[in-house]
Structure formats: C-alpha cells, structure tokens
C-alpha cells in the first residue's frame, strides 16, 4: 500500500517482532503496528452494529484466514487460522438457525478485545518504557524529530481510545430503528430533504438536531425483557 516490498516478518515469543522491508513511506509504516491494530478494532466494532454487516465481516474475516494459509505458515498459524475459520462458520450457522444476535456479539467481542489489547500494548511498550528498537523511538528519530518517543507513544494510545469510542458510536447509530430503511452510508449522513442540509452538518455547527439513541435503548430493553 505504501509502494514498498516486504521481505520477511519475524514474530517472537515475547509478542514482539521485526519486519524486513525495502522502500515505502516510513511515516506510515512505522506506526502501522499500533495504530493499525486500533483501526482494525474500530472496524470490527462498527461491523457489530448490524446483522448484515457482521455477517459480511465474518465472511471476509474467514476468507482472510484461509488466504493466510497460502503464505508459508508455521504449525501454530495453521491451527489458529483453521480454528477460527471453523469457529466463525459455526457461529454463522448458529446465528442463522438459532439466535440472531450471535454474530453481532461475536464481532463486538473481537473488536473490544483487539481494542483493549491495542490500548494496553501501546501504553506498555511506548509510554511506560522506552526501548531503543521500538516503533515510537524510530518515529521520533525519523519522522517527528522534535517529539520524544514517549510523547509519540502517548498520542498513539489516545488514538487507540478514540478509534474504539468512534467504533462504538457508529455501531450504536447503525443499530437505531431510524436506520432500518436507509443504506449504511445514508444512515451515517441522512439527507434532510428540501434544503439539502444533513444531520452531521447541523450536529457539527450547533444545530438543534443530533443523533438519537433512545430507539436503540428501547430495542435493547425489549430484548432483555424478551430473554
């Protein structure tokens, strides 16, 4: 994606790793491990907002696991990919025949788990301590020369929290009954009709309209009472 070539990826038992690459845009590559993980957690949480989005996300996630097996995996990678593949397929079957919230809960679990790990790992590796070979030190030396590595790590941790909150917020909006007859994109930015203004614009400019979560809470209360 950054016009570089990856030659080798090493993952160690202490949860660390080294990627050998050539070329590419280093200002995007260096924070990709920590920031990219938090972005992925946000995507998983967003997909948990609806049954169709969680189903599509589960299919894409399962395909990516199978594609991973084509790139010289070791035995642990094979077991993990096949294990999650069979588990995802099982959850799809359960969601279709038994309980229609299984996939949404599964993807919410995936997203929140990845997000919590991303926040904790970023804070532990780049804020609490300073390792000479860490990504935050490399970013401080090559991209942000005037910014200490721990400050960069703190910014990444804040970004991880921000992405997690954004994912939850969008998932809540997507689950509200007002979005049932709208496409996913239109639900995020519905047209206001005659004047062409939209809800996000009025929300950002201090208008009297904002996203209403009451419908989602009513739906959740109904579900709990039904159970």
C-alpha positions in Angstrom: 0.0 0.0 0.0 3.0 2.3 0.5 4.8 1.1 -2.5 7.3 -0.9 -0.5 8.4 -4.6 -0.6 8.1 -6.9 2.5 10.9 -9.5 2.5 10.4 -11.2 5.9 8.2 -11.0 9.0 9.6 -12.4 12.3 7.2 -12.8 15.3 8.8 -13.8 18.6 7.5 -15.5 21.7 7.6 -12.2 23.7 4.9 -10.8 21.4 7.4 -8.6 19.6 8.5 -8.8 16.0 10.6 -7.4 13.2 9.5 -6.7 9.6 12.2 -6.5 7.0 11.2 -4.3 4.1 12.5 -2.1 1.4 11.1 1.2 0.1 7.7 2.6 1.1 6.6 5.6 3.1 8.2 5.1 6.5 6.0 7.7 8.2 3.0 5.4 7.5 4.9 2.1 8.0 6.4 2.9 11.5 3.1 3.5 13.4 1.2 0.8 11.4 1.6 -1.9 14.1 0.0 0.0 16.9 -2.3 2.5 15.1 -3.3 -0.1 12.5 -4.4 -2.5 15.3 -6.6 0.1 16.8 -8.1 0.9 13.4 -8.9 -2.8 12.9 -10.6 -2.9 16.3 -12.8 0.1 15.3 -13.8 -1.7 12.1 -14.8 -4.9 14.0 -16.9 -2.8 16.4 -18.6 -1.0 13.6 -19.4 -4.2 11.8 -21.0 -5.5 15.0 -23.7 -2.8 14.7 -25.9 -4.7 12.3 -26.7 -8.3 11.4 -25.8 -8.0 7.7 -22.6 -6.1 8.4 -21.5 -8.6 10.9 -22.3 -11.4 8.5 -20.3 -9.8 5.7 -17.5 -9.1 8.1 -17.4 -12.7 9.3 -17.2 -13.9 5.7 -14.3 -11.5 4.8 -12.5 -12.4 8.1 -12.8 -16.1 7.4 -11.6 -15.7 3.8 -8.6 -13.7 5.1 -7.7 -16.5 7.5 -7.8 -19.0 4.6 -5.7 -16.7 2.4 -3.1 -16.5 5.2 -2.5 -20.3 4.8 -1.1 -19.6 1.3 1.9 -17.7 2.6 4.2 -20.3 4.2 2.5 -20.6 7.6 4.0 -22.5 10.5 2.1 -25.1 12.5 0.7 -22.6 15.1 -0.6 -20.3 12.4 -2.3 -23.2 10.7 -4.0 -24.3 13.9 -5.1 -20.7 14.7 -6.4 -19.9 11.2 -8.3 -23.2 10.9 -9.6 -23.0 14.4 -11.0 -19.5 13.9 -12.3 -20.5 10.5 -14.4 -23.4 11.8 -15.5 -21.3 14.8 -16.7 -18.4 12.6 -18.6 -20.9 10.3 -20.2 -22.4 13.4 -21.3 -19.0 14.6 -22.8 -18.2 11.2 -24.9 -21.4 11.4 -26.0 -20.7 15.0 -26.9 -17.1 14.0 -29.0 -18.2 11.0 -30.8 -21.1 12.7 -30.9 -20.4 16.4 -30.0 -16.9 17.8 -29.9 -13.9 15.5 -27.5 -11.8 17.7 -24.6 -14.2 17.8 -22.6 -12.7 15.0 -23.1 -9.2 16.3 -22.0 -10.2 19.8 -19.0 -12.1 18.3 -17.8 -9.2 16.3 -18.3 -6.8 19.3 -16.2 -9.2 21.3 -13.5 -9.3 18.6 -13.4 -5.5 18.3 -13.4 -4.7 22.0 -10.8 -7.4 22.7 -8.5 -6.2 20.0 -9.1 -2.6 21.1 -8.3 -3.2 24.7 -5.1 -5.1 23.8 -4.1 -2.3 21.4 -4.5 0.3 24.1 -2.7 -1.7 26.8 0.1 -2.8 24.4 0.7 0.7 23.1 0.8 2.2 26.6 3.0 -0.6 28.0 5.5 -0.7 25.1 5.8 3.0 24.2 4.7 5.1 27.2 5.8 3.2 30.3 9.2 2.3 28.9 11.5 3.3 26.1 13.2 0.6 24.0 15.8 1.6 21.5 14.4 -0.6 18.8 10.7 0.3 19.4 8.5 1.9 16.8 8.0 5.1 18.8 11.8 5.6 19.0 12.1 5.0 15.3 9.2 7.5 14.7 10.9 10.1 17.0 14.2 9.7 15.2 13.0 9.6 11.6 9.6 11.4 11.4 9.0 13.7 14.5 12.5 14.8 15.4 11.2 17.3 18.0 8.8 14.9 19.8 10.1 12.5 22.4 9.3 8.8 21.8 7.1 8.5 25.0 5.0 11.5 23.8 4.5 9.8 20.4 3.5 6.6 22.2 1.0 8.5 24.3 -0.5 10.0 21.1 -0.9 6.5 19.7 -2.6 5.3 22.9 -5.0 8.3 22.7 -5.7 7.4 19.1 -6.5 3.8 20.1 -9.0 5.0 22.7 -10.5 7.5 20.2 -10.9 4.8 17.5 -12.6 2.5 20.0 -15.1 5.2 21.0 -15.8 6.1 17.4 -16.5 2.5 16.6 -19.0 2.1 19.4 -20.7 5.4 18.5 -21.1 4.4 14.8 -22.3 0.9 15.8 -25.0 2.5 18.1 -26.2 4.8 15.3 -26.3 1.9 12.8 -28.4 -0.2 15.3 -31.1 2.5 15.8 -34.5 1.9 14.3 -34.3 5.1 12.3 -31.7 3.4 10.0 -33.8 0.4 9.1 -35.0 1.7 5.7 -31.7 3.5 4.9 -28.4 2.2 3.5 -25.5 2.1 5.9 -23.9 5.3 4.4 -27.1 7.2 4.3 -27.7 6.3 7.9 -24.4 7.9 8.8 -25.3 11.1 6.9 -29.0 11.2 6.0 -30.4 13.9 3.7 -32.6 16.5 5.4 -34.9 16.8 2.4 -35.8 20.2 0.9 -32.9 22.4 2.0 -30.2 19.7 1.3 -28.7 20.0 4.8 -27.7 16.9 6.6 -27.7 15.8 10.2 -23.9 15.7 10.6 -23.5 19.2 9.4 -26.2 20.5 11.8 -24.7 18.5 14.6 -21.2 20.0 14.0 -22.5 23.5 13.5 -24.6 23.5 16.7 -28.0 22.8 15.2 -30.8 21.5 17.3 -30.7 18.1 15.6 -28.4 15.3 16.9 -28.3 11.5 16.8 -31.0 10.0 19.0 -30.0 6.8 20.8 -33.4 6.4 22.5 -34.6 3.9 19.9 -31.5 1.7 20.4 -32.0 1.7 24.2 -35.7 0.7 23.7 -34.7 -2.1 21.4 -32.1 -3.3 23.9 -34.6 -3.2 26.8 -37.1 -5.1 24.8 -34.6 -7.8 24.0 -33.6 -8.2 27.7 -37.2 -8.4 28.8 -37.9 -11.0 26.0 -35.0 -13.1 27.1 
